[in-house]
Amino acid sequence: MRIGILGTGNMAGALGGRWERAGHEVRCGGRGAFAEAAAFGEVVLVAVPSHAALDVVAAAGPLDGRVLIDCSNPLVPGRVALHTAGGPSMAERIAAAAPGARVVKAFNLASSEVWRSAPPLVDGVPLGVPVCGDDPAAVATVGRLVEDLGCAPVPGGGLDRAGLLEATAAYLIGLWFAGVDARTVVPPLASDNARPTLNSRPEDGSGRPATARRDRP
Ligand SMILES: NC(=O)c1ccc[n+]([C@@H]2O[C@H](COP(=O)([O-])OP(=O)(O)OC[C@H]3O[C@@H](n4cnc5c(N)ncnc54)[C@H](OP(=O)(O)O)[C@@H]3O)[C@@H](O)[C@H]2O)c1
C-alpha cells in the first residue's frame, strides 16, 4: 500500500518506519511537501500537532477518496485538557476540512516509542488499537495497518466516538505524568464480574451491553 504522511516528526518516523518494514511504500512530507505526500498516498496519515492540522490538511490539496488517518491529541499545552472541549472532536474537524476524505481516528492512545517497538506488546499480549470511522472499508484498511504493526484492531465505533478517544488520551497522559500505571486503573476484562456475554447487545444506544447495564451503576 502507498502511505503518505503529513509530518516528519516522532509519529511519522515511528509509524512510517514500521509500515515500511512491513512492506508498504511510505513517503513523509514536511512543511512545503504536504501536497506531494498526500498525492502519493492511498492512505494519508496526518502527523502534525493538532493546532496545525486543519491548515496542513488544506495545504495537502484534494484528498477525495483517501483514507485519512488522524492520530492527533488536541491537548492544551501543559495541561490535561482538550482545546476542542465543548465542540467537535479534532477528527470531526479534520473530516469537515477534507469532506471527500474517509477519516479514521487511530493510534492516538500510545506514544511514538510504543509504536516503534516491534511488536508493541502489553504483558505479552498484542496492543489493542481502537479504530473509529464511518466508512467500513476505510476502517478495515486501517485495521490491516494496525495488524501490520503486530497490534490488534479494536472496533471503536463511528467518527462520533473519536472525541471519546481524544479525551481518553488526555486522561491517560495525565496519569502517565503523575506516574500512575493506567493498567492499575483499568483492570483486565477477566477480573470484571460484570463481564458481558457474547449475546449481550447494546439495546438503548448507550454502547454498554445489557449485562453491564444491569450489574453496574
Ligand atoms: N509523539 C507521540 O508520542 C504522540 C502519540 C500519540 C499521538 N500523537 C499526535 O501525533 C501528532 C504528531 O505528533 P509528533 O510527536 O509526531 O509531532 P512532532 O514530532 O513535533 O512533529 C510534528 C511535525 O509537524 C510539523 N509541524 C509542526 N508545527 C507545524 C505547523 N504549524 N505547520 C506545519 N507543520 C508543522 C513539524 O514540522 P517541523 O519539524 O518543520 O517543525 C513536524 O514535521 C500530534 O497531533 C500528536 O498529538 C503524538
The ligand as an ORCA input file, in Angstrom:
! r2SCAN-3c Opt
* xyz 0 1
  N       4.567     11.860     19.924
  C       3.719     10.989     20.442
  O       4.091     10.144     21.278
  C       2.264     11.009     20.018
  C       1.424      9.949     20.426
  C       0.102      9.937     20.004
  C      -0.370     10.945     19.185
  N       0.463     11.968     18.801
  C      -0.056     13.006     17.924
  O       0.620     12.906     16.689
  C       0.749     14.173     16.101
  C       2.223     14.379     15.727
  O       2.983     14.349     16.914
  P       4.578     14.222     16.844
  O       5.027     13.921     18.217
  O       4.964     13.305     15.725
  O       4.984     15.711     16.468
  P       6.430     16.289     16.131
  O       7.485     15.258     16.356
  O       6.553     17.577     16.862
  O       6.349     16.543     14.548
  C       5.427     17.426     14.089
  C       5.503     17.575     12.557
  O       4.570     18.599     12.243
  C       5.265     19.707     11.668
  N       4.683     20.945     12.190
  C       4.717     21.423     13.456
  N       4.067     22.606     13.545
  C       3.633     22.873     12.290
  C       2.893     23.946     11.730
  N       2.461     24.970     12.475
  N       2.602     23.901     10.417
  C       3.033     22.870      9.646
  N       3.719     21.814     10.120
  C       4.020     21.816     11.436
  C       6.710     19.568     12.107
  O       7.500     20.243     11.180
  P       8.887     20.936     11.664
  O       9.787     19.808     12.041
  O       9.313     21.688     10.451
  O       8.549     21.815     12.844
  C       6.852     18.037     12.050
  O       7.047     17.602     10.715
  C       0.225     15.184     17.107
  O      -1.077     15.575     16.737
  C       0.196     14.425     18.415
  O      -0.852     14.852     19.264
  C       1.768     12.026     19.200
*
